[in-house]
Amino acid sequence: MTAMDELASISHLLPLPVLEDVNQRCGDWLATGGKEDDPYIHQQLSFANRFVKKQKEVSHK
């Protein structure tokens, strides 16, 4: 599973503005010749995962 696949699998957990931002960044990266599993895409996945984790922590308080 590529980083893009993983992003797609958690996309439903992200608020629309966050999803749009990550999507734009990944799209720009791919448009300039980047690959779906490059470190930059993994960085975006890490950001999205941290966001989801933080949302879960806040909702459980």
Secondary structure by P-SEA (a helix, b strand, c coil): ccaaaaaaaacccccaaaaaaaaaaaaaaaaaccccccaaaaaaaaaaaaaaaaaaaaaac
